[in-house]
Amino acid sequence: MRITAQAKTETRDRILTEAARLFHDRGWENATTRDIAAAAGIANGTLFNYFPSKEAIAAALIEDATAAAFDNFQKRRTGAESLAEDLFSFVWGGLKSLRKFRKFLAPALDIVFSPLAQPTRIDAGAALRARHLESVSRILQDHGVQLPLSAVIQQLYWTLYLGVLAFWAADNSPHQEDSLALLDRSLRLFAGSFLNHPAADLAAEGVTHHGRKTK
């Protein structure tokens, strides 16, 4: 019997829903793909037709949540924001969308998020990292930064993001206020670097600015 596109979508959604529940209830280490398949009402082999690993399931959960957050970010932009403000809204909106996954996200970080997306490397988080960096590139371009970004700038941003993400995942301050402060300071420094480098350094990195100031 041929499986319709709608049935495939419903099965995928059911896998993700049950995975999120099991990750939350049992913890990342204790929830297995066999458990997830059973909870979703499918054979273990069928699950691998949708996701090759538990890490790929976690990456899909994160990607779906952050994609919706990026759409909301784009709708809220007025065009008057500074680079630091735009980056802050983008990153913090993504983190807020992941709050329901905080309990299992911390132990999954090292597996799902590698230091930098590598196009030739197959892993669970490659597409997720690539899309995130593409979104950041678009924001920077809107503020006068010439694309493509150099590997140095991408590495600088991704290291900053991973540090904030790891801190946020374990932050027990009310409403993650400590994470808010860390993110704000970090992004202001990152955004400020595009205005503070000498002209020769900016040219070497492929960066220009058009008089827009960051606060």
N, C-alpha and C positions, 0 to 999 in steps of 0.2 A: 504494500500500500504506500502510495506516495504521500510524503509529509508536506503539508502546505507551509507557505512562508509564515502565516499567522501562527500555526502550531509550533513552528521552530522558535518564533519570538516568545510565545507563551512559555515554552519549555525553558528558554534562556532566562526569562524573567523569574521563573519559579526557582531555578538553580540559584540565582543571585539572592533572591529573598531568603531562601533556606540557608544559604551559606552565611549570610550576614547574621541571621539568628543564631546559628551554631557557633560562629566565631565569637559572638557576644556572650552566649551562655556557657560555652565550654572552654573558650580561650583559643587563641590561634594554634597553639601546638597540639591541642587535644581534638580538634575538629578535623576529621579526615575526609578525603574525597569520597570514600565509601559511605560515610555518614551523610554527606551532602546529597549524594545520589539517592540514598534510601529516603531521606526526608523529602526530596523532590519527586519521589515516586517513579524513578527511572533506574535502569541498570547502570552499574558502574562504568561499563564500556561506553554506554550512550553519553554519559557526562563528558567523556574525553573527546567526543565528537564536537562538543561546544567549547570546552576549555581544556588545554593540555595539562594543566597543573593547578594546584590550590593557589599558587602565587598568581596565576593568570586570572583566577576568579576574583582575588583581592584587587588586582589591577583594574578589572572591569568594573567592580563596585566603585572604586575611586574615580575612574574615568567618567562614568555615568554621572556621578554626583558633581564633579568639578566642571563638566561640560555645561550642565544646567546653570551652575554658578557663573560661568563665563558669559552665558547669554544674558543673565540678569545684570552683570557688570556692564556689558555693552549698552544695554537699554538705559542704565542710569547715568552714563557719561554725558556731560554737557559740552565738553570741549574746552572748558575753562580751567580744568584741573592741571596742576603741575605734574611733572613726571613722577615725583615721589608719591603724590596723592593717587595717581592712576595705578601705580604699581601696588601701593598699599591696598587699595580697594579690590584689585584683582586677586592678590594673594590672600587677603583676609576673607574675602568672599568664598574662596575655595576651601579655606580651613573651616569656616563655619559650616559648609556643606558636608564636611567629613566628621563633624562632632559625634554623630551616632556610631561612627566606626572607631572612635578613639581607643576603646578598650583593647581592640586587637591590632590597631594600626602600628603601635610602637614596635612589637616584635617582628612585624612584617617589613619594616622600613628597609633593613639591610638587604632584603631579598628583592623587594619590588623596585626600590629606588637605588640605582647604581650612581656613581659620581657624575656621569655625563652620558647622554644618549650616544650610542655607537650604531650607525646605520647598518654595519655589516654583522652586528652581533644579535643573535636571536635570544631574547629573554622576555620575561613576563612584563616588565615595565618599560620596554623600549619605546613602544608607540605612545604610551602615556607621557614619558619624559619628552619625546619629540614634539608632541602637541603642546605641552606646557611651554617649552622653549619657543615654539612658533608663536604662541600667544604673546609671550614677553617681547619677542622681536617686533611684532606688530605694534605693540604699545610704544616701544622705543622709536620705531619708525615714525609714528604719529607725532613724536616730540623732536624730530629732526635728526635722528640717528640713522646713518646710512647702513643699509644691509648689503651683504650678509654680515652678521656679527662674527667677530673673530673668535677663535677657539678660547682665547684668554678671557674674553668678556663672558662667553657662555659658561666657562668653568667657574668664574668668579660669582656669577649669579647663582648657578646651581649649588655651589658650596654654601652660599648664604641661605638659599631656600631650604636645603637639607638640614642646616643647623637650626633654623627657626622651626621646621616641621618636627624634628626630634624633640626640641624643647617644648613645643606646644603639646605634643602627644603625652608628655608626662607632667604637664603644668597643672597643679592643683589650686592655683590662686583663683579667687572669685572671678568667674566669667573669663578666665585665662587672661587676666589683666597684665600679668608679667610678660606673656607672649605678645600682647599688643604693643607693649613698650619696646620689647626687643625688636619686633618687626619694624616698628616706626623708625627706630634709630638706625637699623641696618639698611633699610631702603633709602633713607635720606643720605647716608654715606655713599651708597651705590649710585643713586641718581646724581649726587653732587660730583662724583668722579668724572662725569661727562662734561662738566663745566670747568673743573679744576685742573685738568691735564693741560700741559703746554700744547700749542697748536701742532707742533711736529709730532708729538705723541698721539694726538687725536687722528692725524692723517695716517699714521702708521697702523692704527687700529681700525681705520675705515669709519671714523666717527666725525660727524659735523653737528653743529647746533645752530639754530636759527633765532637766537635771541630769547628763547623761552627759558624762564628761570624756574628752578626748583626751590622750594622753601627749606 
